[in-house]
Amino acid sequence: MPEDQMKPEELFQIDYKPPGKGWMETKPDIRRGKINWAAVPKSVEYLDLPNPRKWSPLDKDWKLPDNWKEIILEGMRERIHKFRTFQVFMDICVRCGACADKCHFFIGSGDPKNMPVLRAELLRAVYRKEFTLAGKLMGKMAGARDLTEDVLKEWFFYFFQCTECRRCSVFCPYGIDTAEITMMGRELLSLVGLEIDWVTTPIANCFRTGNHLGIQPHGFQDSIDFAVDDFKDLTGIKVEAPVNKKGAEILFIVPSADYFADPHYYGLLGYMALFHEIGLDYTYSSYASEGGNFGLFHSNQAMKRLNSKIYMEAERLGVKWIIGGECGHMWRVINQYMDTMNGPADFLEVPKSPITGTVFENTKATKMVHICEFTADLIKNDKLKLDKSRNDQWRVTFHDSCNPARAMGIIEEPRYVINSCCNHFFEMPENCIKEQTFCCGGGAGLGTDENMEMRMRGGLPRANAVKYVHDKYGVNVLTCMCAIDKAVLPALMDYWVPGVQVGAVHELVGNALVMKGEKEDRTDMRGEPFIGKETAKDV
Amino acid sequence: MNAIYSLIAVFILIALVLLGIGGAGLYYVFGVIIPYVAIVFFLAGFVYRVLKWAKAPVPFRITTTCGQQKSLPWIKNNELENPSTGLSVIGRMLLEVLFFRSLFRNTKTELKDGPKVVYSLNNWLWLGGLAFHWSFLIIIVRHFRFFTEPVPAFISIIEKLDSFFQVGLPIIYATDAIILAAVSFLVLRRIMDSRMRYISLNADFFPLFLILSIAVTGVWMRYFGKVDVIGIKELAIGLFTFNPVVPEGIGVFFFIHLFLVSVLIAYFPFSKLMHMGGVFLSPTRNLANNNRMKRHINPWNPKVKFHTYEEYEDEFREVMRDAGMPLDKK
């Protein structure tokens, strides 16, 4: 964290009263801590995107193409015709204000343009000016605004201050979805080369190597081999974890952080334990070694380009169906976009658990099952031997990740799995979970170091709810099923609620699972002995 | 400031009637021509807007889910908050349109020492909005007694219910009181609440003041400044049967009322009031969350450049071979 980072008690001094001056006259405070660095030209070029160049949002000159205004307006016109959402959401907002204090960035910053209504008004004001009669004739009186370079900069600032979490959409009487508006805004910004590096470079990496981190096939193989060895050290069991195996029954897709970062990795070990114990015939793929899809945070085309690999690889390997790991936005893409973009997957079979015989009717078109659906079914059918006491070191709470909650509704499955694996589970307050869950503050490509202040602000509502159960019940682990959560929540916890760890749902599964042939002194997925099994040396 | 502009705009509209009727005696213009023009604007504008929306494709099925999905049979799913079928979507939409389901969730966020972020249920907007919309609807339906002869039974029933709490004469309708209170609340919250003031446009105040003025003139005519109801009904039926006549002695208050209503309906399709039509077309609410069960088609599904496995293997064949990974081409 940079030295100039404010202390939590300073950051908490938030004023919800808007300034006296109107929002059209107020300029954004563009500075380090609140922005993300611009995309490096190499990544922009690799994806054949417009206007690759070196630039910084802190510079005065953003090196826009001469005809930038024309490009943006043409882009708006095109999208108005292609997306009913865009048109309806531009037209019907009544500014009732219900969304205002639902946004985690507003709650944590008090910046009125982080009220979803005003974030959308940034686009709407230009829409009125250019595409409605009243706006053309009456200008500001009709809430219209000229598209200037300052306005464009404001778009960049605020559309990269939205994590597309959709919480506001739950409260909006018309379901206006700010994520959709932000997606439109970001697509438009990309047309003139206003991209951030933490979105565009992962896309370029993923396009080339199959994952956001840019890990090449041999590196991927190494990571999996390492995990297999590690797992043997922890449990004494040698598991199979095939990569690019043709003819396997199931293709297993995980977010790349699962095999590359902590605490995701403990979840990966959990998957390995589970699949070994039930004898699942599955394979990883190095070509489709990414479940996440940063294309979602960029444009529908980029999303489609990355997502295509899953079905192409499933077809090439000749698998029957697909399981997906713990990841948030990945599941929005799979649930709401994949089949439409890259289907139909008629070369696959309707997913059927080889262990329980359960047919996953809810996935009969897309043919991809969430790991928590899969595991919940195993537990329900009594196929796993779980020892809850092996998670007694944890007092657990669960963070619903935005996209699984609000773009899918997978709410009870992870809870069922968690409750089957541990003795001490505590829910956060009801306005902070399930469909009302709060973002981690770093979704949609905003989980960067340079954006740390906004992350801590945006993460405040989530962290504060964790603090509540930490203080009240002594909760010491925040479990979740999202790779971005696992990447950004540890810093958030350290800042607001020191002493709370972050873990994966399948880390708990890996811990609780009683495995055939495990060694006497096997440990949990983090290499810690189970409570009551410590040797003299550990104590 | 926006509130004042909007209020001035409504005063100008009223002044126009005073000049037009009181000054120039343009009864036919205000009693017949303007209402007809307004209705044409309303119908044509409304249809145009809805068709324009309907013509735009829905490339992706992006339901906002507010409850448990339908997945495994033993997990209870929430059909109304996360519909899996078209029928459930109708249920969800009915809850939304008739009872403002989403607004009912509204919470208020406050910061307390601790540091603590506290959320409390805040249903005032829901209550005000619901009271306003329902009373407005009932009042509109009640007005059909002016357009019909004989008056249909259901209108008399609605009138009876509306005056249920009445003792004595004249009959006071509950909705008249409710709409005045509700609109006043909606105006006041935009003015008093600094955040609401900050986000409010002229287009937010203008229709509120317009509706408030319509309600006030209506209430005035009914309970205080007795107007020639027979004459008004003659005019209304004339308009509806395309035999317009303007009986004498109706009085300027009625013309103010009628003109403001005309302005409201003519303005309707060009304003945010179109949320009435738009709410039905909002893709986050009116689609089932059944994407993994049933394929959704994007009519303009774009052709994009893919990076195929073949290209990938070509680039990485050497390192893959060294790592002992399977290859398609040796």
Interface residues (C-beta under 8 A of the other chain):
Chain A: P8 E9 F12 I14 Y16 K17 P18 G22 W23 D48 I80 H81 K82 F83 R84 T85 F86 Q87 V88 F89 D91 I92 C93 V94 R95 C96 G97 A98 A100 D101 K102 I107 P112 M115 V117 L118 E121 T132 L133 A134 M141 A142 G143 R166 S169 V170 F171 C172 P173 Y174 G175 I176 D177 E180 F207 R208 T209 G210 Q216 P217 H218 Q221 D222 V243 N244 K245 K246 S286 Y287 N300 Q301 K304 R305 S308 K309 M312 E313 R316 I334 N335 Q336 Y337 D339 T340 M341 G343 P344 T358 F360 E361 N362 T363 K364 A365 T366 M368 E373 A376 D377 K380 A405 R406 A407 M408 G409 I410 I411 E412 E413 Y416 P429 N431 C432 K434 E435 Q436 L460 P461 N464 A465 Y468
Chain B: Y5 R49 K52 W53 A54 A56 P57 V58 P59 F60 R61 I62 T63 T64 T65 C66 G67 Q68 Q69 K70 S71 L72 W74 I75 K76 N77 N78 E81 N82 S84 E96 F100 S102 L103 R105 N106 T107 K108 T109 L111 P115 K116 V117 Y119 L125 G129 D193 S194 R195 M196 Y198 I199 S200 L201 N202 A203 D204 F270 K272 M274 H275 G278 V279 L281 S282 P283 T284 R285 N289 N291 R292 M293 K294 R295 H296 I297 N298 W300 N301 P302 V304 K305 F306 H307 T308 Y309 Y312 E313 E315 F316 V319 M320 D322 A323 G324 M325 P326 D328
